[in-house]
């Protein structure tokens, strides 16, 4: 092994050891909650306080170890969990998408797109399909990665290159998408809660970053395709392993007919949405809040994501024979809900931490003091967004969960940017870029072992260093190009999404 690879392997081993030494995410939030409680009491006793930038009133940390503070925490445990903004949204979205997955619709769509793609467009389409797969959870990992590797193998290209291109789209371009996903809903809820530390009426829509992230699809596709064709695939060379090519199973006539029915049902559903959304007096328009952002479509986006999974999924399943009775639908929903158990455990403790942090007023204190320091440094918005990208990408090496990271960073960064005059939408958009860049090179990612297993089908001796060395060029290219796109976007003053300007209204 060359010295450079040995150094990389040693660095990865250190990262793995550090990551394995971290406690379970639930324990991490328990510790953070206890720290906030203790710190609030100490700062309260010390008489610390700041003037609220909007009201001018003195804000002091709440003493959560006082009798009133303890009572509030005891009574708040249940409502903290039940009222946690992202919880219901995630569960409802997953219920709808579970029907589409269980019926076989999602797998058939991926096979149709990849199977019908000309060879010269194969890499770009694989990357693009990976990014689009974010709207349906982890389907890209379990379906697209092995399918892309098998398809490359069939057409005489290195299957590991196909796996890498798919991984670069699914995970390296995690935030980029032209479709809204459950992650958009989760982060919008967390950002809303953070923004309300400063403005109790502020609301962040799931479309907060839509314009920027949709534009990012083109950038990431071009970058990942270029890296694949000019760096990764030449480095891998021709495949010389023992695996025998197996052509992807083509769609049967029944599956094609079922896809037609699913497509028809989707068109009808989209038509109904447009019928209610486009006219000024449409059923999905709110006369008191005219426009797209204030519409019932945006405010009820979770419901429509649910329907966009259920309706085509039912149409496909009934036509293909994979759904014969109502019990088949509920089995599909139940299967995915079983996978949510771990998420619910962590969310319970995240909800307690966020509410205790909000009660403590530490977020306001930290934001006011931080804003004062940054104002004194007189740095512009560009260094600030670059700082968020680098900070998030660094934390992502040891903590993969997007929502867990933002649950910790959001209550600090969002109020800080608001006090400097920048919107929560800009803050969360900057976070989304950093949250994607290092996903593909950290062995602490929950899906990294799955990708390594797919890799070892073609190269049994491959290890963490092999996969990381293969994916590192994508990560570095995204770090440079995606950050530059964000900087250019900010300098041009473009909104990050519908009704999401960069500057707060004064």
C-alpha positions as CSV (number, residue, x, y, z in Angstrom):
1,X,0.0,0.0,0.0
2,X,1.4,3.4,-1.0
3,X,2.3,5.8,1.9
4,X,-0.5,8.2,1.0
5,X,-3.1,5.3,1.3
6,X,-1.5,4.2,4.6
7,X,-1.9,7.8,6.0
8,X,-5.5,7.9,4.8
9,X,-6.2,4.5,6.5
10,X,-4.6,5.6,9.8
11,X,-6.7,8.8,9.7
12,X,-9.9,6.8,9.0
13,X,-9.0,4.5,11.9
14,X,-8.7,7.4,14.2
15,X,-12.1,8.8,13.0
16,X,-13.7,5.4,13.6
17,X,-12.3,5.1,17.1
18,X,-13.4,8.6,18.0
19,X,-16.9,7.9,16.6
20,X,-17.2,4.6,18.4
21,X,-16.3,6.3,21.6
22,X,-19.3,8.6,21.3
23,X,-22.4,7.6,23.3
24,X,-25.7,6.7,21.7
25,X,-27.5,9.8,20.3
26,X,-30.2,9.5,23.0
27,X,-27.5,9.5,25.7
28,X,-25.9,12.5,24.0
29,X,-29.1,14.5,24.3
30,X,-29.7,13.4,27.8
31,X,-26.2,14.7,28.7
32,X,-26.8,18.0,26.8
33,X,-30.2,18.5,28.6
34,X,-28.5,18.0,32.0
35,X,-25.7,20.4,31.0
36,X,-28.3,23.0,30.0
37,X,-30.2,22.6,33.3
38,X,-27.0,23.0,35.3
39,X,-25.7,25.9,33.2
40,X,-29.0,27.8,33.4
41,X,-28.9,27.6,37.2
42,X,-25.3,28.8,37.5
43,X,-25.7,31.7,35.1
44,X,-29.0,32.7,36.8
45,X,-27.2,32.7,40.2
46,X,-24.4,34.8,38.6
47,X,-26.9,37.4,37.5
48,X,-26.1,37.1,33.8
49,X,-28.5,38.9,31.4
50,X,-28.7,40.7,28.1
51,X,-31.1,43.2,26.5
52,X,-33.4,41.5,24.0
53,X,-32.6,43.0,20.5
54,X,-36.2,43.3,19.5
55,X,-38.0,44.4,22.8
56,X,-35.1,45.8,24.7
57,X,-36.3,43.9,27.8
58,X,-33.7,42.2,30.1
59,X,-33.4,38.5,29.3
60,X,-31.9,36.3,32.1
61,X,-31.4,32.6,32.1
62,X,-34.2,30.6,33.8
63,X,-33.2,28.7,36.9
64,X,-34.3,25.2,35.9
65,X,-33.0,23.7,39.2
66,X,-35.5,25.9,41.1
67,X,-38.8,24.5,42.2
68,X,-40.7,26.2,39.4
69,X,-38.1,25.0,36.8
70,X,-38.3,21.4,38.0
71,X,-42.1,21.5,38.0
72,X,-42.1,22.9,34.4
73,X,-39.8,20.1,33.2
74,X,-41.8,17.4,34.9
75,X,-45.1,18.6,33.4
76,X,-43.6,19.3,30.0
77,X,-42.2,15.8,29.3
78,X,-45.3,14.5,27.5
79,X,-46.3,17.7,25.5
80,X,-42.7,18.2,24.5
81,X,-42.7,14.8,22.8
82,X,-46.2,14.9,21.4
83,X,-45.9,18.5,20.1
84,X,-42.4,18.1,18.6
85,X,-42.8,19.6,15.2
86,X,-41.0,17.0,13.0
87,X,-42.5,13.9,14.7
88,X,-45.9,13.7,13.1
89,X,-44.7,14.9,9.8
90,X,-42.1,12.1,9.5
91,X,-44.5,9.4,10.5
92,X,-47.3,10.5,8.1
93,X,-44.8,10.8,5.1
94,X,-43.4,7.4,5.8
95,X,-46.8,5.8,5.9
96,X,-47.6,7.0,2.4
97,X,-44.2,6.2,1.0
98,X,-44.3,2.7,2.6
99,X,-47.2,1.8,0.3
100,X,-45.3,2.8,-2.8
101,X,-42.3,0.8,-1.7
102,X,-44.2,-2.3,-0.5
103,X,-46.2,-2.5,-3.8
104,X,-43.0,-2.6,-5.8
105,X,-43.6,0.7,-7.5
106,X,-40.4,2.3,-6.4
107,X,-38.2,-0.6,-7.5
108,X,-40.0,-0.7,-10.9
109,X,-39.5,3.0,-11.5
110,X,-35.8,2.8,-10.8
111,X,-35.4,-0.3,-13.1
112,X,-37.3,1.5,-15.9
113,X,-35.1,4.6,-15.8
114,X,-31.8,2.9,-15.5
115,X,-32.7,0.1,-18.0
116,X,-33.8,2.7,-20.7
117,X,-30.7,4.9,-20.4
118,X,-28.2,5.1,-23.3
119,X,-24.6,4.0,-22.2
120,X,-23.1,7.5,-22.7
121,X,-25.7,9.0,-20.3
122,X,-25.5,6.2,-17.8
123,X,-23.3,7.9,-15.2
124,X,-25.2,11.2,-15.2
125,X,-28.6,9.4,-14.9
126,X,-27.3,7.2,-12.1
127,X,-26.2,10.2,-10.1
128,X,-29.5,12.0,-10.9
129,X,-31.6,9.0,-9.8
130,X,-29.6,8.9,-6.6
131,X,-30.5,12.5,-5.8
132,X,-34.2,12.0,-6.7
133,X,-34.4,8.9,-4.4
134,X,-34.1,11.2,-1.3
135,X,-37.8,11.8,-1.5
136,X,-38.5,8.2,-0.6
137,X,-36.0,7.6,2.2
138,X,-33.3,5.0,1.9
139,X,-34.6,3.3,-1.3
140,X,-31.6,4.6,-3.2
141,X,-29.2,2.7,-1.0
142,X,-31.0,-0.7,-1.1
143,X,-32.1,-0.6,-4.7
144,X,-30.1,1.9,-6.8
145,X,-26.6,1.1,-5.6
146,X,-26.6,-2.7,-6.4
147,X,-28.6,-2.1,-9.6
148,X,-26.1,0.5,-10.8
149,X,-23.2,-1.8,-10.1
150,X,-24.9,-4.7,-11.9
151,X,-25.8,-2.5,-14.9
152,X,-22.2,-1.2,-15.3
153,X,-20.9,-4.8,-15.1
154,X,-23.4,-5.9,-17.8
155,X,-22.2,-3.2,-20.3
156,X,-18.5,-3.9,-19.7
157,X,-17.7,-1.1,-17.3
158,X,-16.2,-1.5,-13.8
159,X,-19.2,-2.3,-11.4
160,X,-17.4,-0.5,-8.6
161,X,-17.5,2.7,-10.7
162,X,-21.3,2.2,-11.0
163,X,-21.6,1.7,-7.2
164,X,-19.5,4.9,-6.6
165,X,-21.6,7.0,-9.0
166,X,-24.8,5.9,-7.3
167,X,-23.4,6.5,-3.8
168,X,-22.2,10.0,-4.9
169,X,-25.8,10.8,-5.9
170,X,-27.7,9.1,-3.1
171,X,-25.4,10.3,-0.2
172,X,-22.9,12.9,-1.5
173,X,-25.7,14.9,-3.1
174,X,-28.1,14.2,-0.2
175,X,-29.6,17.7,0.0
176,X,-29.9,18.4,-3.7
177,X,-33.4,17.5,-5.1
178,X,-36.1,18.8,-7.3
179,X,-38.7,17.0,-5.2
180,X,-39.6,17.7,-1.6
181,X,-38.6,15.0,0.9
182,X,-39.3,14.1,4.5
183,X,-36.0,15.7,5.4
184,X,-37.3,19.1,4.1
185,X,-40.2,18.7,6.5
186,X,-38.1,17.7,9.5
187,X,-35.6,20.5,9.1
188,X,-38.3,23.1,8.5
189,X,-39.9,22.1,11.8
190,X,-36.6,22.3,13.7
191,X,-35.7,25.6,12.1
192,X,-39.1,27.0,13.0
193,X,-38.5,26.1,16.6
194,X,-35.1,27.7,16.6
195,X,-36.4,30.9,14.9
196,X,-39.1,31.3,17.5
197,X,-36.4,31.9,20.1
198,X,-36.2,35.4,18.5
199,X,-39.6,35.8,16.8
200,X,-42.4,33.7,18.3
201,X,-44.5,34.0,15.2
202,X,-41.8,33.0,12.6
203,X,-42.6,30.0,10.5
204,X,-40.2,28.2,8.1
205,X,-41.8,26.3,5.2
206,X,-40.5,22.9,3.9
207,X,-39.8,24.8,0.7
208,X,-37.4,27.1,2.5
209,X,-34.3,25.9,0.4
210,X,-36.1,24.7,-2.7
211,X,-34.7,27.1,-5.3
212,X,-31.1,26.6,-4.2
213,X,-31.4,22.8,-3.7
214,X,-33.1,22.4,-7.1
215,X,-30.3,24.3,-8.8
216,X,-27.8,22.2,-6.9
217,X,-29.1,19.1,-8.7
218,X,-27.5,20.3,-12.0
219,X,-24.3,21.2,-10.2
220,X,-23.9,18.0,-8.3
221,X,-24.8,15.9,-11.4
222,X,-22.2,17.6,-13.5
223,X,-19.5,17.5,-10.7
224,X,-20.1,13.8,-9.8
225,X,-20.3,12.8,-13.5
226,X,-17.0,14.6,-14.3
227,X,-15.3,13.1,-11.2
228,X,-16.6,9.6,-12.2
229,X,-15.4,9.7,-15.8
230,X,-12.1,11.6,-15.3
231,X,-10.9,10.4,-11.9
232,X,-12.7,7.5,-10.3
233,X,-13.3,5.2,-13.3
234,X,-9.8,5.6,-14.8
235,X,-8.3,4.9,-11.4
236,X,-10.3,1.7,-11.0
237,X,-9.5,0.5,-14.5
238,X,-11.1,-2.6,-16.0
239,X,-12.8,-5.0,-13.6
240,X,-10.7,-8.1,-13.1
241,X,-12.6,-9.7,-10.3
242,X,-14.4,-13.1,-10.2
243,X,-18.0,-11.8,-10.2
244,X,-20.0,-12.9,-13.3
245,X,-22.2,-10.2,-14.9
246,X,-25.9,-10.7,-14.3
247,X,-28.1,-8.6,-16.5
248,X,-30.8,-6.6,-14.7
249,X,-34.2,-8.3,-14.8
250,X,-36.3,-6.4,-17.4
251,X,-39.7,-5.2,-16.5
252,X,-42.5,-7.7,-17.3
253,X,-45.6,-6.8,-19.3
254,X,-47.6,-6.9,-16.1
255,X,-45.1,-4.5,-14.4
256,X,-45.2,-2.1,-17.4
257,X,-49.0,-2.1,-17.4
258,X,-49.0,-1.5,-13.7
259,X,-46.6,1.4,-14.2
260,X,-49.0,2.9,-16.7
261,X,-51.8,2.8,-14.2
262,X,-49.6,4.3,-11.5
263,X,-48.6,7.1,-13.9
264,X,-52.2,7.8,-14.8
265,X,-53.2,8.0,-11.1
266,X,-50.3,10.3,-10.5
267,X,-51.3,12.6,-13.3
268,X,-54.9,12.8,-12.0
269,X,-53.6,13.6,-8.5
270,X,-51.2,16.3,-9.8
271,X,-54.0,17.7,-11.9
272,X,-56.3,18.0,-8.9
273,X,-53.6,19.7,-6.9
274,X,-53.0,22.2,-9.8
275,X,-56.7,22.8,-10.1
276,X,-56.9,23.8,-6.5
277,X,-53.6,25.7,-6.5
278,X,-53.3,27.7,-9.7
279,X,-56.5,29.8,-9.7
280,X,-56.5,32.7,-7.3
281,X,-59.7,31.4,-5.8
282,X,-58.7,27.7,-5.9
283,X,-59.6,25.3,-3.2
284,X,-56.0,25.2,-2.0
285,X,-55.6,29.0,-1.9
286,X,-56.1,30.9,1.3
287,X,-57.8,34.3,0.7
288,X,-56.1,35.7,3.8
289,X,-52.6,34.5,2.7
290,X,-52.7,34.6,-1.1
291,X,-49.8,33.0,-3.1
292,X,-48.0,29.7,-3.1
293,X,-46.2,30.0,0.2
294,X,-49.4,30.7,2.1
295,X,-51.5,28.1,0.3
296,X,-53.0,25.0,1.9
297,X,-50.7,23.0,-0.4
298,X,-47.6,24.2,1.3
299,X,-49.2,24.2,4.8
300,X,-50.5,20.7,4.2
301,X,-47.5,19.4,2.3
302,X,-47.2,16.4,4.6
303,X,-50.6,15.2,3.5
304,X,-49.8,15.5,-0.2
305,X,-46.5,13.6,0.2
306,X,-48.6,10.9,1.9
307,X,-51.1,10.9,-1.0
308,X,-48.3,10.9,-3.6
309,X,-47.1,7.7,-2.1
310,X,-50.4,6.0,-1.4
311,X,-52.3,6.7,-4.6
312,X,-49.8,5.6,-7.3
313,X,-48.6,2.8,-4.9
314,X,-52.2,1.4,-4.7
315,X,-52.7,1.8,-8.5
316,X,-49.4,-0.1,-9.2
317,X,-50.0,-2.8,-6.6
318,X,-53.5,-3.6,-7.6
319,X,-52.6,-3.8,-11.3
320,X,-49.4,-5.8,-10.6
321,X,-51.1,-8.1,-8.2
322,X,-48.7,-7.2,-5.3
323,X,-51.7,-5.7,-3.4
324,X,-54.7,-8.0,-3.3
325,X,-56.3,-7.1,0.0
326,X,-56.4,-4.1,2.3
327,X,-54.2,-6.1,4.7
328,X,-51.3,-5.9,2.1
329,X,-51.3,-2.1,2.4
330,X,-51.2,-2.1,6.1
331,X,-48.4,-4.7,6.2
332,X,-46.3,-2.4,4.1
333,X,-47.0,0.5,6.4
334,X,-46.3,-1.7,9.5
335,X,-42.9,-2.9,8.1
336,X,-41.6,0.6,7.7
337,X,-43.0,1.7,11.1
338,X,-41.0,-1.0,12.7
339,X,-37.8,0.7,11.4
340,X,-38.9,4.0,13.0
341,X,-38.7,2.6,16.5
342,X,-35.1,3.8,17.0
343,X,-36.0,7.2,15.5
344,X,-38.8,7.6,18.1
345,X,-36.4,6.8,21.0
346,X,-34.0,9.5,19.9
347,X,-36.7,12.0,19.1
348,X,-38.1,11.7,22.6
349,X,-34.8,13.0,24.1
350,X,-34.3,15.6,21.3
351,X,-37.7,17.0,22.1
352,X,-36.8,17.3,25.8
353,X,-33.5,19.0,25.0
354,X,-35.0,21.5,22.6
355,X,-37.7,22.6,25.0
356,X,-35.4,22.8,28.0
357,X,-32.9,24.8,25.9
358,X,-35.7,27.2,24.8
359,X,-37.0,27.6,28.4
360,X,-33.5,28.3,29.7
361,X,-33.0,31.4,27.5
362,X,-29.5,30.2,26.8
363,X,-30.1,30.4,23.1
364,X,-31.0,34.1,23.2
365,X,-28.0,34.8,25.5
366,X,-25.6,32.9,23.2
367,X,-27.0,34.5,20.1
368,X,-26.8,38.1,21.4
369,X,-23.2,37.6,22.6
370,X,-22.2,35.8,19.4
371,X,-23.7,38.5,17.3
372,X,-21.8,41.1,19.3
373,X,-18.5,39.2,18.6
374,X,-19.2,38.8,14.9
375,X,-20.2,42.4,14.6
376,X,-17.0,43.4,16.2
377,X,-15.1,41.2,13.7
378,X,-17.0,42.9,10.9
379,X,-17.2,39.8,8.7
380,X,-19.8,39.6,5.9
381,X,-22.4,37.1,5.2
382,X,-20.1,35.1,2.9
383,X,-17.6,34.1,5.6
384,X,-20.6,33.2,7.8
385,X,-22.2,30.8,5.4
386,X,-18.8,29.2,4.6
387,X,-18.3,28.8,8.3
388,X,-21.6,26.9,8.6
389,X,-20.7,24.6,5.7
390,X,-17.3,23.7,7.1
391,X,-18.6,23.3,10.7
392,X,-21.4,21.0,9.6
393,X,-19.2,18.9,7.3
394,X,-16.8,18.4,10.2
395,X,-19.4,17.3,12.6
396,X,-20.9,15.0,10.0
397,X,-17.8,12.9,10.1
398,X,-18.7,11.6,13.6
399,X,-22.5,12.3,13.7
400,X,-24.5,11.4,10.6
401,X,-28.1,12.2,11.5
402,X,-29.1,15.4,9.7
403,X,-31.9,16.1,12.2
404,X,-29.8,15.4,15.3
405,X,-27.1,17.7,14.2
406,X,-29.5,20.5,13.3
407,X,-31.3,20.0,16.6
408,X,-28.1,21.0,18.3
409,X,-26.8,23.6,15.9
410,X,-30.1,25.2,14.9
411,X,-30.9,26.9,18.2
412,X,-27.5,28.6,18.1
413,X,-27.0,29.5,14.5
414,X,-30.6,30.5,13.5
415,X,-31.0,33.1,16.2
416,X,-27.5,34.3,15.6
417,X,-28.1,34.9,11.9
418,X,-31.5,36.5,12.7
419,X,-29.9,39.0,15.0
420,X,-27.4,39.9,12.2
421,X,-30.4,40.4,9.8
422,X,-30.3,37.2,7.9
423,X,-33.2,34.8,7.5
424,X,-33.5,31.3,9.0
425,X,-34.0,30.0,5.5
426,X,-30.5,31.2,4.5
427,X,-29.1,29.5,7.6
428,X,-30.7,26.1,7.1
429,X,-29.7,26.3,3.4
430,X,-26.1,26.7,4.3
431,X,-26.4,23.8,6.7
432,X,-27.9,21.6,4.0
433,X,-24.7,22.0,1.9
434,X,-22.4,21.0,4.7
435,X,-24.7,18.2,5.8
436,X,-24.1,16.4,2.4
437,X,-20.4,16.8,1.7
438,X,-18.8,14.3,4.0
439,X,-21.6,11.6,4.1
440,X,-19.7,9.4,1.6
441,X,-16.3,9.3,3.3
442,X,-17.2,8.7,6.9
443,X,-17.4,5.1,8.2
444,X,-19.7,6.3,11.0
445,X,-22.6,6.8,8.5
446,X,-25.4,4.4,9.2
447,X,-25.4,3.3,5.5
448,X,-21.6,3.0,5.1
449,X,-21.5,-0.7,6.1
450,X,-24.3,-1.4,3.6
451,X,-22.4,0.2,0.8
452,X,-19.2,-1.6,1.8
453,X,-21.1,-4.9,1.7
454,X,-22.2,-4.2,-1.9
455,X,-18.5,-3.3,-2.8
456,X,-17.2,-6.5,-1.3
457,X,-19.5,-8.5,-3.7
458,X,-17.1,-7.4,-6.5
459,X,-13.9,-7.0,-4.4
460,X,-14.0,-9.3,-1.4
461,X,-10.7,-7.8,0.1
462,X,-12.0,-4.2,-0.1
463,X,-12.2,-2.4,3.2
464,X,-13.1,1.0,4.6
465,X,-10.0,2.6,3.1
466,X,-10.9,1.3,-0.4
467,X,-14.4,2.8,-0.2
468,X,-13.2,6.0,1.3
469,X,-10.4,6.4,-1.2
470,X,-12.9,5.8,-4.1
471,X,-15.4,8.4,-2.7
472,X,-12.9,11.1,-1.5
473,X,-12.6,12.8,-4.9
474,X,-16.4,13.3,-5.0
475,X,-16.4,14.8,-1.4
476,X,-13.6,17.2,-2.2
477,X,-15.1,18.3,-5.5
478,X,-18.5,18.9,-3.8
479,X,-16.8,20.9,-1.0
480,X,-15.3,23.3,-3.4
481,X,-18.0,23.6,-6.1
482,X,-21.1,23.5,-3.9
483,X,-19.7,26.1,-1.5
484,X,-18.8,28.3,-4.4
485,X,-22.4,28.0,-5.7
486,X,-23.7,29.0,-2.3
487,X,-21.4,32.0,-2.1
488,X,-22.4,33.1,-5.6
489,X,-26.1,32.7,-4.7
490,X,-25.7,34.8,-1.6
491,X,-23.7,37.5,-3.5
492,X,-26.4,37.7,-6.1
493,X,-29.0,38.1,-3.4
494,X,-31.2,35.3,-4.8
495,X,-34.0,33.8,-2.5
496,X,-33.3,30.3,-1.3
497,X,-36.9,29.3,-1.8
498,X,-40.5,30.6,-2.4
499,X,-41.0,33.5,-0.1
500,X,-37.5,33.0,1.4
501,X,-35.3,36.1,0.9
502,X,-31.8,36.3,2.4
503,X,-32.5,39.3,4.5
504,X,-35.1,39.7,7.3
505,X,-37.7,42.4,6.7
506,X,-37.2,45.4,8.9
